[in-house]
Amino acid sequence: PPNGLVTHPSGRSYGLLGQHGQFAMVTHDGLEQLYSLFLGLRSHHVPMVLYAWHAPGTSKLYASVLVYPLVEIDMDTQRLRWSPETFGGGQRSGQAGHGRLYQTDMLLNRVHVLGLDSLQVLRTLELDYTPRAVQVDVTRDLLMVGDWFAGVVRFYRLSTLEPLERSVAVGPYLRDMALDVERGLLFAASKCGVYQVRLDAQVGDR
């Protein structure tokens, strides 16, 4: 079963992430398969793909796999690259040109900061709650982490990972977040619906 979809920068094809360890490229017009890749490190083990982040303007996406290394997929070259470390699985986010990837770990209650060049962990933020959704705003120096079960968006300084005093309740089972950087709007989807949060009103410009 498909578990995610990304659009190639050319707009002429789509990338489909299969829950059971498959990635396939299909054409935009006829949805004909161009190629398929197996995302496992070993042929006898089928990884469970959870989420992926597509680096804006590039052919690369970064897939989160349950209890598995992070995998970088190049949609053009079909090259796969794995991180040196294994993670519990979670969502990930970043911004164009920033060179960093931010990934939640739902099993170990952490947020990892990885370098896109090395795929190595540069810093780790230890949490006392289960994180799932994550967004970053480089302009406002903000890291936004969703408390999955409590349904609270928690704010941190992106540069230092220092927690801020403000948080926003958006309803339990906070599953996903989307960000409009230019307008300073965060959209959080939970069991209770979709909430719009004005970032500057909550935490200020800096």
Secondary structure, DSSP 8 states (H G I E B T S, - for coil): -EEEEEE-TTSSEEEEEETTTEEEEEETTT--EEEEEE--SSTT----EEEEEE-TTSSEEEEEETTEEEEEEETTT--EEEEEEEE----EE--TT--EEEEEETTTTEEEEEETTT--EEEEEE-SS-EEEEEEETTTTEEEEEETTTTEEEEEETTT--EEEEEEE--SS--EEEEETTTTEEEEEETTEEEEEEHHHHH---
